[in-house]
Amino acid sequence: SIRGLDKIRFSNKNGLTIGALATWTQLLESEAVSSHYPLLHKASESMGAAQIRNMATLVGNICHASPAANGPIPLLLYEAVCLVQGIKGERIIPVGKLFAGVQKNILKRDEIVTEIRLPLTPAGAKGAFHKFAHRKAMELPVVAVGTLCWTSNGAWTEVRLALGAVAQKPFRAQKTEKFLLKKKSNEKTLRRAAEMAAGECAPITDLRASKEYRLELVKELVFRALKESLP
């Protein structure tokens, strides 16, 4: 049965569950999403036109596995997992491990994603989502950047940095994340982190931008996102 796959459920114990048939419009209108997962809400705002949001789903967005998709960035930041069901049973896959390459995922022929689960976000988090495109709507990003960070006494205690449209699949910039841990959040540190993030990318040149342009965008957008993630 596929009954109930269009539901969005939230609890203070288990976090957010998004059914495979829940649309982007449902996400955009969900109070639970806007209140507890604001980066997912922001990604929903820039997802296509209203007609697309009324039909398209977050699960479809990530299963399509486009490097430039909107959905993976906030899901990587919130460390979401997918519930996958097939003939032989079910398994749970972290969203970051779902992608196998450009428009390729690791699902078997008899498997489908039935829901996405986002755990509760620890208190004190602050983040940002930036999508640079040539138009404000109905446009794939040239670069997409998201951050979710925690600080204490002016230093980073946890950093999550996700990048899209700059490699074969969306990813967390783990080297940059580790670099920032316990460091003071001054401009010099942010600029150095932005340079490191660009070094973790492998962009291509296509109709929307050259690889060199994308790398410069990464530096600027990572800097802005990290700065916005400060208390």
Secondary structure, 3 states (H helix, E strand, C coil): CCCCCCCEEEECCCEEEEECCCEHHHHHHCHHHHHHCHHHHHHHHCCCCHHHHHHCEHHHHHHHCCCCCCCHHHHHHCCCEEEEEECCEEEEEEHHHCEEECCEECCCCCCEEEEEEECCCCCCCEEEEEEECCCCCCCCCCEEEEEEEEEECCEEEEEEEEEECCCCCCEECHHHHHHHCCCECCHHHHHHHHHHHHHCCCCCCCCCCCHHHHHHHHHHHHHHHHHHCCC
